[in-house]
């Protein structure tokens, strides 16, 4: 599942910023192209694309800094929903 989640998140970011090159581990906020509005778009995208809800306690910047961190968040939320 990780690769699928990774790919979908990368595709979403790439569609918004087609000229940007970044790795899965790079901090997209430190790269300077992400603002608070796009951060909310990421939250909404993740909730819709992966049929999950991100609770307030998971709405931390650290969970959205990189593709890897967002993938881990989706996997945590998916596992929690399965239980």
KAURJO-V204384 format. One record per pair of residues at least 4 apart in sequence whose C-alpha atoms are under 8 Angstrom apart, sorted by the first residue. I is the first residue (numbers start at 1). J is the second residue. If there is no record, write none. Layout:
((I J) (I J))
//
This chain:
((1 5) (2 6) (2 71) (2 75) (3 7) (4 8) (5 9) (5 71) (5 74) (6 10) (6 24) (6 67) (6 68) (6 71) (7 11) (8 12) (9 13) (9 46) (9 67) (9 70) (9 71) (10 14) (10 24) (10 67) (11 15) (12 16) (13 17) (13 18) (14 18) (14 19) (14 20) (22 26) (22 28) (23 67) (24 66) (24 67) (24 68) (25 66) (25 67) (25 68) (25 69) (26 31) (26 65) (26 66) (26 67) (27 31) (27 65) (27 66) (28 32) (28 33) (28 34) (28 65) (28 66) (29 33) (29 34) (29 35) (29 65) (34 38) (34 39) (35 39) (36 40) (37 41) (38 42) (39 43) (39 64) (40 44) (41 45) (42 46) (42 64) (43 47) (43 54) (44 48) (45 49) (46 50) (46 51) (46 52) (46 74) (47 51) (47 52) (47 53) (47 54) (48 52) (50 74) (52 74) (52 77) (52 78) (52 81) (53 77) (54 58) (54 59) (54 77) (55 59) (58 63) (59 63) (60 64) (61 65) (62 69) (63 69) (63 70) (63 73) (64 69) (64 70) (65 69) (65 70) (66 70) (67 71) (68 72) (69 73) (70 74) (71 75) (72 76) (73 77) (74 78) (75 79) (76 80) (77 81) (78 82) (79 83))
//
